[in-house]
Amino acid sequence: MSTTLLLERADGNLSIKTDQTKESLSVYTNGLDIALLTQNAKEGFRPYMHPVKDAKGKGNLTQFSPGHHKHQTGLYWGMTRVNGRDYFHNPSSDHWKRKAVNVIQEKGESVKWQTIYDMLDKDGKSQMTETQSWTMSMTKNKEIILDLEWEGLANKTITVSKYNYGGLFLRMPWKRGVSAETINSKGDKNQSGEGKSANWVDIGMQIENLDQYGRIVIYDHPNNAGYPNLWRIDGQFGIGPAISRKGTWSIENGKTKKFKHRFFDLFRRT
């Protein structure tokens, strides 16, 4: 998944700072004292990103565990039916176990890190190992690109059953009374895009401390199975490409499955 952050004050190299507990890391750029994003990687909790900031670092574009969807954790990956196990609604230690958090490149024109987690079966054994590999880099135009490659290694034969949502998911800070909108690549707006196939979905939302909508665009990737995938847009404006919505799929024991997405974050100034 690639994220482009258009930053007015992004005028230098990137750097990763790791929390003393080693359960989170944050990415900074010269000229902005606030972290662009924070990767959370607790030992017994599904990895997730929160907060992800707007271009000026004033507003949070993600939300952790809102009352209307307690299981939703900012920007994350969770599938709903993996050999009958639900990793979307269950982010805690009976489903997830951290194996490693690796900072591969700490600073420079690009930074790299990865999280590696075991997805546990009902007996507490790993049925699949999930690796999220991230690369963040800065262009000559001071745009910041964030790439994610998700990889699932099957430790037994894996069947991911058909379901209306699951996979990459974004929770922005919606609550009753907050103004929000979505539009997809085919022009479907708001709930008319629910369950529809699209190359991308653009979500805009009223964000505290911002005088205009914060916007995030998520793209499907042409190399992904099922491209362009069907999308989940829930009633509280949680969105994500639903990789299992078209049908059941599987991974043979010892094999891997990969997905990529593009995630474009833009504070719209017009």
C-alpha positions in Angstrom: 0.0 0.0 0.0 1.3 3.4 -0.9 0.5 6.6 1.0 1.3 10.0 -0.4 1.3 12.8 2.2 1.5 16.3 0.7 3.4 18.3 3.4 3.9 22.0 3.2 6.9 21.8 5.6 8.4 18.5 4.6 11.9 19.9 3.8 14.3 17.2 4.9 15.0 13.5 5.5 12.8 11.1 7.3 13.6 9.3 10.5 12.1 6.6 12.7 11.9 7.0 16.5 11.0 3.9 18.5 9.1 4.1 21.8 11.0 2.9 24.9 8.6 0.1 25.3 9.4 -1.0 21.8 5.7 -1.4 21.2 5.4 1.6 18.8 7.5 3.6 16.3 6.8 6.9 14.7 8.0 8.5 11.5 9.1 12.2 11.4 10.4 14.6 8.8 12.7 17.6 9.2 10.6 20.7 9.5 7.6 19.1 11.3 7.9 18.3 15.0 4.8 16.1 15.1 5.0 12.5 13.9 3.5 11.9 10.5 2.2 8.6 11.7 2.6 6.1 14.5 2.9 2.3 14.0 1.6 0.5 17.0 3.0 -3.1 17.5 2.0 -4.5 20.9 3.0 -8.0 21.8 -0.5 -9.4 22.1 -2.6 -7.0 20.0 -3.1 -6.6 16.2 -0.7 -4.1 14.6 -2.3 -0.8 13.6 -1.5 2.8 12.7 -2.8 5.6 14.8 -2.6 8.5 14.7 -2.1 9.4 11.1 -1.9 13.2 10.8 -3.0 15.8 8.3 -0.5 17.7 6.2 0.1 20.3 8.9 0.1 17.9 11.8 -3.0 19.6 13.4 -5.6 16.9 13.1 -5.9 13.2 13.6 -7.2 11.4 10.5 -7.6 8.1 12.3 -9.5 6.9 15.4 -8.8 4.1 17.8 -11.6 1.9 19.1 -14.7 4.2 18.8 -17.8 3.3 20.8 -19.7 2.4 17.7 -17.0 -0.1 16.5 -14.7 -1.0 19.5 -12.7 -3.5 17.4 -11.7 -0.9 14.7 -8.2 0.5 15.3 -7.2 3.3 13.0 -5.6 1.9 9.9 -5.2 -1.9 10.1 -5.5 -5.3 8.4 -7.9 -7.9 9.7 -9.7 -10.7 7.9 -13.0 -12.0 9.1 -13.1 -15.8 8.3 -9.7 -17.5 8.3 -10.3 -21.2 8.9 -13.4 -20.1 10.8 -11.4 -17.6 13.0 -12.3 -13.9 13.0 -9.3 -11.5 13.1 -11.3 -8.4 12.2 -13.4 -8.2 15.3 -10.8 -9.8 17.6 -7.6 -7.7 17.9 -6.2 -9.1 21.2 -3.9 -11.8 22.4 -6.2 -14.8 21.9 -5.9 -14.2 18.1 -2.5 -12.3 17.7 1.0 -12.8 18.8 3.9 -10.5 17.9 7.0 -12.2 16.5 9.1 -9.2 15.6 9.2 -5.5 14.8 12.1 -4.7 12.7 13.5 -1.2 11.8 15.3 -1.9 8.5 16.3 1.6 7.6 16.1 4.2 10.4 16.7 7.5 8.6 17.5 9.1 5.2 15.5 9.8 2.1 13.6 6.7 2.9 12.8 4.6 6.0 11.7 1.0 6.3 10.2 -1.2 8.9 8.1 -4.3 9.3 5.8 -6.0 11.7 5.5 -9.8 11.9 2.7 -11.5 13.8 1.3 -15.0 14.2 -2.4 -15.3 13.7 -3.4 -17.9 16.3 -5.9 -20.8 15.9 -8.3 -21.8 18.7 -5.5 -23.8 20.4 -3.1 -20.9 20.4 -1.0 -22.2 17.6 0.0 -20.2 14.6 -2.1 -21.0 11.5 -0.7 -18.1 9.5 2.2 -15.6 9.9 1.4 -12.1 8.7 4.2 -9.7 7.6 3.5 -6.1 6.9 6.5 -4.5 5.2 6.5 -0.7 5.0 8.7 1.7 3.1 8.4 5.5 3.4 10.3 7.8 1.0 10.3 11.4 0.0 10.2 12.7 -3.6 12.0 15.7 -5.0 8.6 17.6 -4.7 8.5 16.9 -1.0 5.8 14.3 -1.3 6.0 11.4 1.0 5.3 7.9 -0.3 4.4 5.0 2.0 4.3 1.5 0.6 2.9 -1.6 2.3 3.2 -5.1 1.1 1.1 -7.5 3.1 2.1 -11.2 3.1 0.4 -14.2 4.7 2.4 -17.4 5.1 0.2 -20.4 5.7 1.4 -22.7 8.5 -1.4 -25.0 7.6 -3.9 -25.0 4.6 -5.8 -21.8 4.9 -9.4 -21.1 3.7 -10.6 -17.5 3.8 -14.4 -17.7 3.5 -16.5 -15.2 1.6 -17.6 -12.2 3.7 -18.8 -8.7 3.1 -15.7 -7.1 4.7 -12.2 -7.9 5.9 -8.6 -7.1 4.9 -7.3 -3.5 4.8 -9.6 -1.1 6.8 -9.6 2.5 7.7 -11.4 4.1 10.6 -11.5 7.9 10.6 -12.9 9.8 13.6 -16.6 9.8 12.7 -19.3 10.4 15.3 -22.9 11.5 15.1 -23.2 15.0 13.7 -19.8 14.9 11.9 -20.0 15.7 8.2 -18.4 13.1 5.9 -18.5 11.9 2.3 -17.1 9.2 0.0 -16.8 8.9 -3.7 -15.2 6.0 -5.7 -13.5 5.8 -9.1 -16.8 5.2 -10.8 -18.6 8.2 -9.3 -20.6 6.3 -6.7 -21.1 8.5 -3.6 -21.5 7.5 0.0 -23.6 4.4 0.6 -24.2 3.9 -3.1 -20.6 2.7 -3.2 -21.1 0.0 -0.6 -20.3 -3.4 -2.1 -19.3 -1.9 -5.5 -16.2 -2.6 -7.5 -13.8 0.3 -7.8 -10.1 1.1 -8.3 -10.2 3.6 -5.4 -12.4 5.2 -2.8 -11.9 8.8 -1.6 -13.2 9.7 1.9 -13.5 13.2 3.2 -14.4 14.0 6.8 -14.8 17.0 9.2 -11.8 16.7 11.5 -11.3 18.5 14.8 -8.8 21.4 14.5 -9.1 21.6 10.7 -11.2 24.2 8.9 -11.6 21.9 5.9 -12.2 18.2 5.3 -9.3 15.8 6.0 -9.2 13.4 3.0 -7.8 9.9 2.5 -7.9 8.0 -0.8 -7.3 4.2 -0.8 -6.4 2.5 -4.0 -6.6 -1.1 -4.9 -3.5 -2.5 -6.7 -3.7 -4.0 -10.2 -1.7 -7.1 -9.1 -4.1 -8.0 -6.4 -6.4 -11.0 -6.8 -9.9 -9.8 -7.6 -8.8 -6.4 -8.9 -10.7 -4.1 -8.8 -12.1 -5.5 -5.6 -15.5 -4.8 -4.0 -15.5 -2.2 -1.2 -16.9 -2.0 2.3 -18.3 1.5 3.2 -20.1 1.1 6.6 -22.8 3.4 8.0 -20.2 5.3 10.0 -17.8 5.8 7.1 -15.4 3.0 7.8 -13.9 1.9 4.5 -11.7 -0.8 3.0 -11.4 -3.0 -0.1 -13.1 -6.3 0.9 -10.8 -9.0 -0.5 -13.2 -11.8 0.4 -16.4 -10.2 -0.9 -16.2 -11.9 -4.3 -15.8 -15.3 -2.8 -13.8 -17.9 -0.8 -10.0 -18.2 -1.4 -7.2 -20.3 0.0 -3.5 -20.6 0.6 -1.8 -24.0 0.6 0.3 -25.1 3.5 3.7 -23.5 3.2 2.7 -21.0 0.5 2.3 -17.3 0.8 -0.3 -14.8 -0.5 0.5 -11.1 -1.1 -1.6 -8.0 -1.4 -0.7 -4.3 -2.0 -2.8 -1.2 -1.8 -2.2 2.5 -2.4 -3.2 4.9 0.4 -3.1 8.6 -0.4 -3.6 11.1 2.4 -4.4 14.7 1.3 -5.3 17.7 3.4 -7.4 19.5 0.8 -6.9 23.2 0.8 -9.6 24.2 -1.7 
